[in-house]
Amino acid sequence: MEFSEFFHFLTILYESIKLLPKNRKLMASIAILSHIPPSILFLLFISSVQSSTNYIRTSQFLLIYVLEIAFFLLFITINHLSTVATILVSATSYSGKNISFEHIFSSIKGTWRRPLLTSFQVSRSSSNVYLFVPWAFLVAIGSPNPITISIAIFVGITFIVLQLYSSVVWALSQVVSIVEEGFQGREAVEKAAQVVEGQRLHGFMLNLFFSLLLSATFVVCWMVLGDKGSFFKNLTIYGLIVLNLTSFVKMLLFMAYTVLYFQCKQQHGEEIEMIGYLHYTKLPTSCQQAGE
């Protein structure tokens, strides 16, 4: 494998950044949707919990649980819709087309169910793995010795690597279920695995890059801001930082995965038939591009 293969993800990132000026109003609207409403919901939730803890009764615990569920459902809804919009606008921009607010709303209305079903399929497929990792760490905590601690560290590192690798198909299945009509759930996952065949390293490097970027940014914020003393102050400040950083990285990541999807299709010499307003788009293959 060529050394440049490890750094092809930088080309994908560059192509993703080039999409931002195209359909800039829509991109700005998606960014606002991804950051402002979740931040307001989070602040309202923290404020409600903080006021409830001043006089905790049984009914207050119930109120906190209801607020947690409501916050979670609203956040998931906003997160899902912003993901669909990001992929649709990125796909449109990469195809060299413009799209209006009216058409993007129409496209979201017609596609939001498919990526949701795909997410359920992915969550169900990965649930067993998430159960195994805490068990390994519980064993290390319950019987702390060099062997169990080493095993727990090895399991943790292995889990992270496998998670970054397997999530390539999971993330790309979201793009497939939105861009290609007729694919959802297991079919979208299988199609994504087929599309990314031979190119999964690029997706892995994208995942690794964004994970390191997110972690490093949070560490820098902690070093600069430090401990604010109060539990709720720390929760509010760092909760907002994590929430907005995650939303920003997620937006960039799905833009990059949309570009990766198109590049994989071009690499395989496949024609791309996109849904809704985008209709039929035939992109040049890598061979055709080389000959021009």
Phi, psi and omega in degrees: 000134182291148180298327182294339179299326181291337184249010177295337179298334177293324175296319178297318178298318179297316178296326179293316180297327178294342180284338186300316180292336179281136184051046189297326180294319178293318179298319179295321179295320178295319179298318178296316179298326183282340187247310188293303181301315177299323179295318178296316178300318180296316180295320177296320180295313180298318180297319180293317180295318182296318179290329180288329182287347179289333178214077185284126170230176180301320180294330180290322176300318179297319179297318180298317179297319178297318178296320178299315180295316180297316178299315181298314182294317179294318179296316179298319180297311180297317180299317181294313181295322179292326176295314178300314181296319179301313182293318180297313181292321179296318179296320178296314181295318180295331179278359178079023181247163172250153181220141182269168176300321181299315182289325180291322176295320178296319180292320178297318180300326183271349187238347191297332183290322186297309178295333177293316177296324177295321178297320177297319179296317180295316180298319180292323182289329186261359186297323181296324180294318181294334178283331184286320185297311177301326179299318180296320180286328176295323177297318180294322180288321181290326179230072185289116173205166184307325183289309182294323178294318178297319178296317180297318178296316179298316179297318180297313180295316179299318179298316181298314180297313180296323179295315178297324182285313183289331181289351174299310179292320181298314180291319181293332178295331175294317178296315180300315183292340179266317186278323183254127181285142177093002180243125177202157179061227182299322181298320179293321179295316180295320178295320179297318178297323178291317182295318187272004180303126181084354182236011187294333179302322181296318177294320178299316180293325175297313179299316180296316181299311183291327177294315178294321179298315180296315181295315181296320180296319179294320179298317178298317178299319179295320180293324182282314185275324179072190181278127181270006175087291182287142179299314183289330175294314177299316181297319181292309184294307184284334173296316177295320179298311180297317182299312183285323176297316179297318179296318180295314180295320179299319179297312179296322182295316180287333170297316180295320180291330175294317176297317178300320178302311181295320180294322177295317179296320178295319181299323179277355180072027183267147173276150185244119176251109186262155189277167168058227185298332185285332178057224189261128181228122176251114180264147179292143176284166180297328179292318179294321180295323181292329183278348183280000000 
